[in-house]
Amino acid sequence: MDGFDRDAEIGRLLDLLPASSRMKLRVIPQPQQTEVLTAPFPWPWRTEWPVSINFQLWQTLSEPQRDLLFLRTDRWLRGIAWFRPGWSQGLILAGSVAVAFQGVQGDGVGVLVGGALAGVALRQLLRNYRSPAYELQADENAVTIAQRRGYTEAEAARALLSAIEQQAQLERRGLTFNELVRSQNLRVLAGLSTVAVPSNYRTPER
């Protein structure tokens, strides 16, 4: 990587983050991966968030693109709240308690029912976290954080929009459905379009 200081870039990226994220997120150089940047799903038992970056691909992005892609990854990770009050979280907790209680009682049917209840709620929760509504919120939160780092809303939205498109090109793939929805929303934030994303894409599945 001629002229690209990987360690300095990692330090610069971490400095972009809010202090609460800086303590948890860890950047891992991963030259073997074909993706520009990846982050595993932040299950509640994880004590830190590993974010893997292929710096050979990463350095081909502009600095604003890198900033917004990194901030957006942090906001996606940060937005997943396992312990926030909600019906899915409540059912997971209730099902888990039922499994533990019925297990002690030796009630096999009760264990199966409790496990099924928790499983259904967990699948719904994961589906919501992969929905356009959650993806759009992560983008908008990243744009908000970027404004505290000297970007205007339009500059941040344009940087993230172009980063999404270039990331797909570098990874030699087309845009996913969620990326297409996100791109249209970012065009509106950037002042490049007046066609808003349909409201049903902003509502998590029930």
C-alpha positions, 0 to 999 in steps of 0.5 A, a space after each residue: 500500500 504505497 503511501 498509505 499508513 494503515 496504523 494512522 488510518 485506524 487511529 483516524 477512524 477511531 477518533 471519528 467515533 463517539 467515545 462510547 463506541 471507541 471503547 468497543 469497536 476494534 479494527 482488524 486488517 484483513 487483506 484476504 477478504 474480498 469485502 471492503 469492510 465487514 462486521 459480524 452481527 453484534 450478539 449480546 455476549 460479544 464484549 467488543 465489535 470487530 470490524 475487518 477492513 481490506 486496506 488494499 481496497 479501502 485506500 481506493 475510497 476517498 477520505 469522506 467515503 471512508 469516514 461515512 462508511 466507517 461511521 455508518 458501520 458503527 451506527 449499525 452496530 450501536 443501534 442494535 439494542 438487545 435489552 431495549 424494552 419491546 415485545 420481541 425482547 420480552 418474548 425472548 426473555 419470557 421464553 428463556 425463563 420458561 425453558 429454564 423453569 420447565 427444565 428444572 421441573 423436568 417438563 419436556 413439553 414446557 421446555 419445547 414451548 418456551 424454546 419455540 416462543 423464544 425462537 420465534 421472537 428472536 427470528 422476528 428481532 433479527 428480521 427487523 435488524 436486517 430490514 430497510 427501516 433499520 438500515 435507513 436509520 443507521 445511515 441517517 444516524 451516521 450522517 448526523 454524527 458526521 455533521 459533528 465532525 465538520 460535514 454538512 448533511 448534504 456532504 455526508 449523504 453524498 459521501 455515503 451514497 458514493 461509498 455504497 456504490 463504489 463498495 459494490 464495484 470493488 466487491 464486484 457485485 450489484 447493489 442489494 435491495 436494501 442498498 438501493 432503498 438506502 441510496 434513494 434516501 441518501 439522494 434525498 438527504 443530499 438534495 439530489 432527489 425529491 422522491 422520498 422512500 415509501 413510508 412502509 420501508 421505514 416501519 419495522 415488521 411486526 
